[in-house]
Amino acid sequence: MRVVIRFTKMVGAGNDFIVVDPARARLHGLSRRWPAVSRVLCDRQRGVGADGLLVVEPSRTADVRMRVFNADGSEAAMCGNGARCVARYVSGRRRSLTIQTLAGRLQATMAGTGVRITLPDPTGLRPAVAVRARGRQVEGGSVNTGVPHLVVRVRDLDRVDVAGLGRALRRHPAFGPAGTNVNFVQATGRGRLSIRTYERGVEAETLACGTGATAAAIVQASAEAPRRRRVSVRTRSGDTLVVGFRIAARGRVTDVTLEGPARVVFEGTVAWPVERRG
C-alpha cells in the first residue's frame, strides 16, 4: 500500500534535513520503516536530498521528541543543527520549548531568525589524542557532545583532504566499532574558528555540523584557564554557529549552548514506496 509522506525541507547553518511529523501526516504505519525511508529520501541524486531525516514524535518528558536518521539509515543519538531545525518547526508562537533526544533533553529558545539550544554536558573529553592514519601521525582531541567527535587542529583548512583522511579516521580502531565524526579546525582569531567536518552516517563532508562545532570549541579551549567561553565557529556553508560553555574545575564542561540560523526551505509530498528507475 502506498502512502503520501508530507515533509518540510529545512536547513540549519548548512546542514539540510527532511522533517516529518507522523501525527500530522498520518504516517504511523512507517514507524519501523524510517531507516529505509531516510536512505531513499536523503539520496541527492534520486530522492529529495538531505544530510538526514528528522522524525518529530510526542514525548512524555518534553514538548516533543526528535529521532535522527542519517542518510545511510543509521539512527543517531543527537544532532545539534537538527534539534535547532525541529525547534523552529514546532515552535509556532512559543519562545521556548524542550526536545527529547536519545542523548538527553534539550532546551530550545527562539533567537530572532536563529535558534539557541542548551545541550547536555559533554562526556569523555580527551584534550590530547594521537593516532596513525594514512601513513602519518594525526594529533587532536576528542569529546562526546551527544555523538562522538575527533577534533584535529590544522594550519590551512582549505588544503585538508577531508574525504580521504576523514574517512580513515572515522573508522579508526581507536574509536571503537561505532567510529567517530571527524572535524578539522583552524583558529582564525581570538574566540574564532573555521571548521570542516566528515560526518559519520552521511559518510562524506557536510556543510555544517552542530555537535561538531560544539566539540571543536570545547577541545580548542580545554587547555586554557577555567572560565566561561563563547566561540564563533564558521562552517563550510559560510554560516556561523556560536558555542557557549563553561570550563569548571578539573576540566568539567557545563552550560553548553549552540546558536545559529534555522529556516524552512520548502514543503512537499512524496509517495512511499518511491518508484526508482534506472
Number of C-alpha atoms within 10 A of each C-alpha: 4 8 15 14 19 19 23 17 21 25 22 29 28 22 24 26 30 27 24 21 21 19 11 12 14 13 15 12 9 15 10 9 11 19 19 16 20 28 21 22 22 25 16 12 9 14 16 18 20 22 30 29 29 29 20 22 17 15 14 8 11 15 18 19 22 25 20 26 29 24 27 19 21 18 19 18 16 23 26 27 31 30 30 30 29 27 29 26 18 14 16 9 7 11 14 18 18 20 24 23 21 14 16 13 19 21 20 25 20 20 14 10 10 18 25 26 26 21 25 18 16 22 15 11 20 15 19 14 14 12 14 13 14 10 6 8 9 15 16 21 22 26 24 20 26 23 20 23 30 30 28 23 20 16 12 11 16 11 8 15 11 19 14 12 16 28 21 15 23 23 17 17 12 14 17 10 9 12 17 26 28 28 29 25 27 22 18 13 9 8 16 16 21 20 26 26 26 29 25 25 18 20 17 16 20 18 21 30 28 28 26 33 32 28 26 32 27 29 23 21 19 19 12 10 11 16 12 14 16 18 23 22 29 22 25 19 14 13 15 22 26 20 27 20 23 19 21 14 10 7 16 15 21 17 16 22 22 24 25 23 21 27 19 16 11 11 12 11 12 14 11 15 14 15 7 8 5 3
